[in-house]
Every structure is written in structure tokens, then in C-alpha cells.
Amino acid sequence: MSSGFTPAVVPPQEDNGPSYWFLVREDRILVALNPNGPSGKAEIPLLDHPRRLGLGLEAIHYLGSLEGRGVYTAEVSGVPDRLPGLTFKSVRSLLLMLEGEMLSLAGRAIQIVEWDKTHRFCGRCGQATRNHYRERTKVCPACGLESYPVISPAVIVAVSRGDQLLLARSPRFPENMFSVLAGFNEPGESLEETVEREIMEEVAIRVTRVRYFGSQPWPFPHSLMVGFTADYAEGEIQVDGEEIVEAGWFKPGRMPELPRRYSIARSLIEGFLAAHPPAGPRSG
């Protein structure tokens, strides 16, 4: 995220006017669809306070400031019959409707609201928790247990064999769409070990030279996707039939339908394609 956003937990004492409000209802966020703006784009509303729209709020969290304006998120518990110019959109649809900083903040907001909803009672003794006054954590007043927002690390890896890239299709994907392989990290396991295990479990091949590529927060509901590249070592593809139903080696210029460009999966694939441009036609 760029320097335009400054994260914080405690809101400022002075009123700086309307703030950005990421208002969450289930897996949807309230946005304004600007009829005069680019088609298919949305804006996060600038509001003095959501309650002036007749919205019921379950919990409010200050996220920080963006270019001098406050940034808040809240779980919406009640909606009036009409919200002129505003509508709730799923987070997945906003991946194409928001850009840059706002998209990152939408993911942050969803994760904070989810954490608030699932940690209102202590996991050790069952007492109601309280928000810490200056940190993003829930504190149990009875036993002192602190519960920070959950982050679940997962690896995603582009495996290459020369000028071929390993792509696979999950049963959850749209028909004909393929992507690179991914899986969650397990306790006591390094991320590199996760890469090796997931590739072996899902397609029965071994990899070598596992290298870090980059990362992306993924708020479905609270993952951190850690990207790697790796080289094929040995083995023949055998899909597990559960997580993966089809897999194969693909060359540049012969790619199947790919994930959307906002994702780290697509970034990994584009990185491979940039390093392996398709061969041009031979001259006679």
C-alpha cells in the first residue's frame, strides 16, 4: 500500500470532516456507483456518520487516515428501505470496481469486521471480550487472553519446466479456467516446505529451487497469499481428484483461460510469460 494511507487504531480527537466508511454487511460493502464516472467503477462513500443515513451499526473500527481523511469500517446491522445512490456489492465484485488503495482498504475492512464478529467472547473462558484501547486486539477482562486479527498464510506457486508452466483446475473454478497451485501453511512448517508438500499432494511431482515472488492479502476471509516460483524436479502429473481435477504443462501462446489480473496468481503467470515470450514465426 502506498504512503497515502496511514494505519492507526485510535481516531483523532479533532473532527476533520467527512470520512471514508467501509460499511460491511455479511460479505458485501456499501459503495456509491457514480453515473458520471467510468463504467463498472465504484466509490467508497465519504460520510459524516453512517447513522445519518438510517443505518444500524454493530461495531465501529478506526482503520487510519487516507490523504487527511479518516477511514472507518463497521458492521451494518440494519438498513433503511432506501439508500439513494448507494448499494451493497460483494467483495469479489469490487475486485473489478475498486482500484489501488481503496481495494486494499476494502480487504482490510472485511478482515477487521470478520475478526470482530468471531472474537466477541474469549476462546479460553467464554467471557465477553473488550477492544484494547490502543492496539488492534481483543482482551478478555477475566483471564487476560489477547486475540489479534487472524491471518492465515497460504502459498501460491508457479512451477516451470523449461518454457512450460504447470497450471491446474480446481472444481471450484469456472469451466476451462486454470491457475497456478496453492495451499495453506500447516503448523510447524516453513513456507518452502508447504510449497513442496502441496505440489506433491495435489499433482504428485517434486520441485526444486523454491524462490520468493511476492505476497497479497486475500480477504476470503483472512488469508495472506505468499507467492513463490519453483522448478520442476521429477515425477508425472497425477491429480488428487479433490482439490485438483485437471492439470498440465502449458507453453506461452497456448494458455487456457487465466485468473483475473488483480490476483497474485495472474501476476505469477504474467511473470513467467514475460520471461518466456512465445517464439515468433520462422522466416523461410
Backbone hydrogen bonds in HBPLUS format (Angstrom, degrees):
<---DONOR---> <-ACCEPTOR-->    atom                        ^
c    i                          cat <-CA-CA->   ^        H-A-AA   ^      H-
h    n   atom  resd res      DA  || num        DHA   H-A  angle D-A-AA Bond
n    s   type  num  typ     dist DA aas  dist angle  dist       angle   num
A0067-GLU N   A0004-GLY O   3.04 MM  63  5.47 153.7  2.11 159.6 155.7     1
A0006-THR N   A0065-SER O   2.81 MM  59  5.28 161.6  1.84 156.7 163.1     2
A0065-SER N   A0006-THR O   2.95 MM  59  5.28 153.9  2.02 140.6 147.4     3
A0008-ALA N   A0063-LEU O   2.95 MM  55  5.57 157.4  2.00 121.6 122.6     4
A0019-SER N   A0047-LEU O   2.90 MM  28  5.47 162.2  1.93 145.3 139.9     5
A0047-LEU N   A0019-SER O   2.87 MM  28  5.47 157.1  1.92 156.0 153.6     6
A0020-TYR N   A0070-GLY O   2.85 MM  50  6.15 153.2  1.92 168.8 160.2     7
A0072-TYR N   A0020-TYR O   2.84 MM  52  6.22 166.5  1.86 166.9 171.2     8
A0021-TRP N   A0045-PRO O   3.24 MM  24  6.15 161.0  2.27 171.6 177.4     9
A0022-PHE N   A0072-TYR O   2.82 MM  50  6.13 171.2  1.83 151.9 154.2    10
A0074-ALA N   A0022-PHE O   3.29 MM  52  6.70 147.2  2.40 143.7 144.9    11
A0030-LEU N   A0023-LEU O   2.97 MM   7  5.43 149.6  2.06 145.8 155.6    12
A0024-VAL N   A0074-ALA O   2.88 MM  50  6.08 167.4  1.89 168.5 170.9    13
A0076-VAL N   A0024-VAL O   2.71 MM  52  5.71 169.0  1.73 155.3 156.1    14
A0025-ARG N   A0028-ARG O   2.85 MM   3  5.25 161.6  1.88 146.8 153.1    15
A0028-ARG N   A0025-ARG O   3.01 MM   3  5.25 153.5  2.08 119.4 127.8    16
A0091-VAL N   A0027-ASP O   3.17 MM  64  6.34 146.6  2.29 172.5 163.1    17
A0029-ILE N   A0089-LYS O   2.84 MM  60  5.45 157.1  1.89 150.1 149.4    18
A0089-LYS N   A0029-ILE O   2.95 MM  60  5.45 163.2  1.97 140.7 142.4    19
A0031-VAL N   A0087-THR O   2.84 MM  56  5.61 168.4  1.85 157.2 158.4    20
A0087-THR N   A0031-VAL O   2.96 MM  56  5.61 155.8  2.02 156.7 164.6    21
A0032-ALA N   A0043-GLU O   2.77 MM  11  5.09 169.9  1.78 155.7 159.3    22
A0043-GLU N   A0032-ALA O   2.86 MM  11  5.09 149.6  1.95 144.6 154.4    23
A0037-GLY N   A0034-ASN O   3.10 MM   3  5.24 162.0  2.13 108.8 114.5    24
A0041-LYS N   A0038-PRO O   3.33 MM   3  5.79 147.3  2.45 138.4 133.9    25
A0042-ALA N   A0097-MET O   3.05 MM  55  5.32 157.5  2.10 136.0 130.8    26
A0052-ARG N   A0049-HIS O   3.08 MM   3  5.85 158.2  2.12 121.2 127.1    27
A0053-LEU N   A0050-PRO O   2.89 MM   3  5.46 158.0  1.94 115.4 122.7    28
A0054-GLY N   A0051-ARG O   2.99 MM   3  5.01 158.9  2.03 103.7 109.9    29
A0056-GLY N   A0078-GLY O   2.80 MM  22  4.32 167.6  1.82 124.7 128.8    30
A0077-SER N   A0056-GLY O   2.68 MM  21  5.03 155.8  1.73 128.6 135.8    31
A0078-GLY N   A0056-GLY O   3.34 MM  22  4.32 148.2  2.45 116.3 110.7    32
A0058-GLU N   A0075-GLU O   2.78 MM  17  5.29 169.5  1.79 156.4 160.0    33
A0075-GLU N   A0059-ALA O   3.20 MM  16  5.65 139.3  2.37 140.7 152.4    34
A0061-HIS N   A0073-THR O   2.78 MM  12  5.31 162.7  1.81 166.2 167.4    35
A0073-THR N   A0061-HIS O   2.86 MM  12  5.31 153.8  1.93 153.2 161.4    36
A0063-LEU N   A0071-VAL O   2.78 MM   8  5.42 166.3  1.80 154.6 157.3    37
A0071-VAL N   A0064-GLY O   2.81 MM   7  5.36 138.6  1.98 161.7 151.9    38
A0066-LEU N   A0069-ARG O   2.73 MM   3  5.22 159.0  1.78 154.5 158.8    39
A0069-ARG N   A0066-LEU O   3.02 MM   3  5.22 167.3  2.03 114.9 118.3    40
A0086-LEU N   A0083-LEU O   2.95 MM   3  5.44 162.4  1.99 142.6 142.5    41
A0094-LEU N   A0090-SER O   3.10 MM   4  6.42 143.2  2.24 144.6 155.3    42
A0094-LEU N   A0091-VAL O   3.06 MM   3  5.01 122.3  2.40  93.2 108.5    43
A0095-LEU N   A0092-ARG O   3.22 MM   3  5.33 148.2  2.33  98.2 107.4    44
A0096-LEU N   A0093-SER O   3.21 MM   3  5.89 159.6  2.26 112.5 117.8    45
A0098-LEU N   A0094-LEU O   2.89 MM   4  5.51 157.0  1.94 150.9 147.7    46
A0104-SER N   A0100-GLY O   3.16 MM   4  6.49 160.4  2.20 154.1 159.8    47
A0105-LEU N   A0101-GLU O   2.89 MM   4  6.14 156.9  1.95 152.2 159.1    48
A0106-ALA N   A0102-MET O   2.92 MM   4  6.08 145.6  2.04 141.4 150.4    49
A0107-GLY N   A0103-LEU O   3.19 MM   4  6.50 155.9  2.25 146.5 151.6    50
A0108-ARG N   A0104-SER O   3.03 MM   4  6.35 154.5  2.10 144.9 152.3    51
A0109-ALA N   A0105-LEU O   2.82 MM   4  6.01 160.7  1.86 149.9 154.7    52
A0110-ILE N   A0106-ALA O   3.04 MM   4  6.26 165.2  2.07 151.2 154.1    53
A0111-GLN N   A0107-GLY O   3.18 MM   4  6.35 160.1  2.22 146.4 151.3    54
A0112-ILE N   A0108-ARG O   2.99 MM   4  6.24 155.9  2.05 152.4 159.0    55
A0113-VAL N   A0109-ALA O   2.99 MM   4  6.20 166.1  2.01 157.5 160.9    56
A0114-GLU N   A0110-ILE O   2.99 MM   4  6.12 159.3  2.03 146.1 152.3    57
A0115-TRP N   A0111-GLN O   2.95 MM   4  6.09 159.1  2.00 144.6 150.3    58
A0116-ASP N   A0112-ILE O   2.94 MM   4  6.16 157.7  1.99 147.0 153.2    59
A0117-LYS N   A0113-VAL O   2.97 MM   4  6.20 157.5  2.02 150.8 156.3    60
A0118-THR N   A0114-GLU O   3.12 MM   4  6.29 149.1  2.22 147.4 154.9    61
A0129-THR N   A0120-ARG O   2.95 MM   9  5.38 166.8  1.97 127.0 130.0    62
A0122-CYS N   A0127-GLN O   2.68 MM   5  5.25 163.7  1.70 154.7 159.8    63
A0126-GLY N   A0122-CYS O   3.00 MM   4  4.58 135.8  2.20 115.6 126.5    64
A0130-ARG N   A0139-VAL O   2.86 MM   9  5.24 153.3  1.93 139.9 148.4    65
A0139-VAL N   A0130-ARG O   2.72 MM   9  5.24 167.0  1.73 157.0 161.0    66
A0132-HIS N   A0137-THR O   2.95 MM   5  5.66 163.3  1.98 170.2 166.4    67
A0137-THR N   A0135-GLU O   2.95 MM   2  5.60 128.6  2.22 106.6  91.3    68
A0138-LYS N   A0147-SER O   2.95 MM   9  5.00 163.7  1.98 130.8 135.7    69
A0147-SER N   A0138-LYS O   2.80 MM   9  5.00 155.4  1.86 143.1 151.3    70
A0140-CYS N   A0145-LEU O   2.93 MM   5  5.26 150.0  2.02 145.2 154.8    71
A0144-GLY N   A0140-CYS O   2.89 MM   4  4.83 137.7  2.07 130.0 139.8    72
A0152-SER N   A0222-HIS O   2.85 MM  70  6.08 164.5  1.87 153.0 157.8    73
A0224-LEU N   A0152-SER O   3.02 MM  72  5.98 147.1  2.14 131.1 129.9    74
A0185-ASN N   A0153-PRO O   3.10 MM  32  5.85 177.8  2.10 143.5 144.2    75
A0154-ALA N   A0224-LEU O   2.96 MM  70  6.04 160.4  2.00 153.4 149.6    76
A0226-VAL N   A0154-ALA O   2.74 MM  72  6.02 165.8  1.76 164.4 169.5    77
A0155-VAL N   A0183-GLY O   2.79 MM  28  5.53 151.6  1.87 174.5 166.0    78
A0183-GLY N   A0155-VAL O   2.96 MM  28  5.53 150.3  2.05 148.5 154.2    79
A0156-ILE N   A0226-VAL O   3.03 MM  70  6.08 143.6  2.17 141.7 139.1    80
A0228-PHE N   A0156-ILE O   2.84 MM  72  6.21 148.5  1.94 154.3 161.0    81
A0157-VAL N   A0181-LEU O   2.88 MM  24  5.68 159.9  1.92 162.6 169.5    82
A0158-ALA N   A0228-PHE O   2.96 MM  70  6.46 154.2  2.02 148.2 152.0    83
A0230-ALA N   A0158-ALA O   3.01 MM  72  6.24 150.9  2.10 149.6 145.9    84
A0166-LEU N   A0159-VAL O   2.84 MM   7  5.41 168.9  1.86 169.8 171.6    85
A0160-SER N   A0230-ALA O   3.00 MM  70  6.49 158.3  2.05 157.2 159.7    86
A0232-TYR N   A0160-SER O   2.89 MM  72  5.91 154.0  1.96 162.1 158.3    87
A0161-ARG N   A0164-GLN O   2.82 MM   3  5.08 158.3  1.87 144.2 149.8    88
A0164-GLN N   A0161-ARG O   3.14 MM   3  5.08 145.8  2.26 108.3 118.3    89
A0165-LEU N   A0250-PHE O   2.78 MM  85  5.16 159.9  1.82 142.0 147.6    90
A0250-PHE N   A0165-LEU O   2.86 MM  85  5.16 161.0  1.90 137.6 143.5    91
A0167-LEU N   A0248-GLY O   3.04 MM  81  5.77 168.5  2.05 171.0 173.2    92
A0248-GLY N   A0167-LEU O   2.98 MM  81  5.77 154.2  2.05 163.7 171.8    93
A0168-ALA N   A0179-SER O   2.75 MM  11  5.45 164.9  1.78 155.2 158.4    94
A0179-SER N   A0168-ALA O   2.84 MM  11  5.45 156.6  1.89 147.1 152.6    95
A0169-ARG N   A0246-GLU O   2.71 MM  77  5.21 156.3  1.76 159.1 160.2    96
A0245-VAL N   A0169-ARG O   2.95 MM  76  5.97 169.9  1.96 171.2 172.5    97
A0173-PHE N   A0170-SER O   3.04 MM   3  5.38 160.2  2.09 112.5 118.7    98
A0177-MET N   A0174-PRO O   3.11 MM   3  5.67 162.3  2.15 138.2 138.1    99
A0178-PHE N   A0257-GLU O   2.94 MM  79  6.17 164.8  1.97 169.8 164.7   100
A0189-GLU N   A0186-GLU O   3.17 MM   3  5.60 139.9  2.34 146.6 143.2   101
A0194-THR N   A0190-SER O   2.96 MM   4  6.30 146.4  2.08 144.4 154.3   102
A0195-VAL N   A0191-LEU O   3.00 MM   4  6.34 154.3  2.07 147.7 153.4   103
A0196-GLU N   A0192-GLU O   3.16 MM   4  6.48 166.4  2.18 149.5 151.4   104
A0197-ARG N   A0193-GLU O   2.91 MM   4  6.09 164.4  1.94 151.3 155.7   105
A0198-GLU N   A0194-THR O   2.85 MM   4  5.91 173.5  1.85 157.5 159.8   106
A0199-ILE N   A0195-VAL O   3.11 MM   4  6.21 167.2  2.12 154.2 157.5   107
A0200-MET N   A0196-GLU O   3.15 MM   4  6.25 158.7  2.20 142.5 148.6   108
A0201-GLU N   A0197-ARG O   2.81 MM   4  6.01 164.1  1.84 158.1 162.8   109
A0202-GLU N   A0198-GLU O   2.95 MM   4  5.97 160.3  1.99 149.3 154.1   110
A0203-VAL N   A0199-ILE O   2.99 MM   4  5.77 160.9  2.03 143.6 149.2   111
A0204-ALA N   A0200-MET O   2.92 MM   4  4.15 135.7  2.12 113.5 120.2   112
A0240-ASP N   A0202-GLU O   3.07 MM  38  5.15 128.4  2.35 142.2 140.5   113
A0238-GLN N   A0203-VAL O   2.91 MM  35  4.83 159.7  1.95 118.2 124.7   114
A0206-ARG N   A0234-GLU O   2.88 MM  28  5.32 170.3  1.89 158.3 161.6   115
A0233-ALA N   A0206-ARG O   2.87 MM  27  5.32 151.0  1.95 151.6 142.0   116
A0234-GLU N   A0206-ARG O   3.42 MM  28  5.32 155.0  2.49 121.7 125.2   117
A0208-THR N   A0231-ASP O   2.81 MM  23  5.22 154.7  1.87 148.8 156.7   118
A0231-ASP N   A0208-THR O   2.85 MM  23  5.22 172.0  1.85 162.5 161.3   119
A0211-ARG N   A0229-THR O   2.80 MM  18  5.24 164.8  1.83 159.2 162.8   120
A0229-THR N   A0211-ARG O   2.81 MM  18  5.24 153.0  1.89 147.9 157.2   121
A0213-PHE N   A0227-GLY O   2.79 MM  14  5.09 159.5  1.83 141.7 134.6   122
A0227-GLY N   A0214-GLY O   2.58 MM  13  5.07 155.4  1.64 162.6 169.8   123
A0216-GLN N   A0225-MET O   2.84 MM   9  5.17 147.9  1.94 145.8 155.0   124
A0225-MET N   A0216-GLN O   2.91 MM   9  5.17 154.9  1.98 154.7 148.4   125
A0218-TRP N   A0223-SER O   2.86 MM   5  4.96 169.1  1.88 143.2 139.6   126
A0220-PHE N   A0218-TRP O   2.84 MM   2  5.80 141.1  1.99 103.2  94.6   127
A0223-SER N   A0218-TRP O   2.90 MM   5  4.96 144.3  2.03 157.8 149.8   128
A0241-GLY N   A0244-ILE O   2.90 MM   3  5.43 131.6  2.14 168.9 166.6   129
A0254-ARG N   A0251-LYS O   2.97 MM   3  5.48 151.0  2.06 138.3 140.5   130
A0263-SER N   A0260-ARG O   3.35 MM   3  6.13 167.3  2.37 121.2 124.4   131
A0267-SER N   A0263-SER O   3.15 MM   4  6.49 150.7  2.24 139.0 147.7   132
A0268-LEU N   A0264-ILE O   2.91 MM   4  6.13 154.1  1.97 149.5 154.6   133
A0269-ILE N   A0265-ALA O   3.12 MM   4  6.43 158.3  2.17 145.7 151.5   134
A0270-GLU N   A0266-ARG O   2.79 MM   4  6.01 163.3  1.82 153.6 158.4   135
A0271-GLY N   A0267-SER O   2.88 MM   4  6.02 146.2  1.99 141.1 150.5   136
A0272-PHE N   A0268-LEU O   3.10 MM   4  6.43 151.6  2.18 144.2 150.8   137
A0273-LEU N   A0269-ILE O   2.94 MM   4  6.26 161.9  1.97 152.8 157.9   138
A0274-ALA N   A0270-GLU O   2.87 MM   4  6.02 151.6  1.95 145.7 152.9   139
A0275-ALA N   A0271-GLY O   3.25 MM   4  6.43 143.7  2.39 137.0 145.6   140
A0275-ALA N   A0272-PHE O   3.11 MM   3  5.22 124.7  2.43  96.6 110.5   141
A0276-HIS N   A0272-PHE O   2.96 MM   4  6.17 122.0  2.31 139.6 155.9   142
A0276-HIS N   A0273-LEU O   3.19 MM   3  4.93 138.3  2.37  90.2 102.1   143
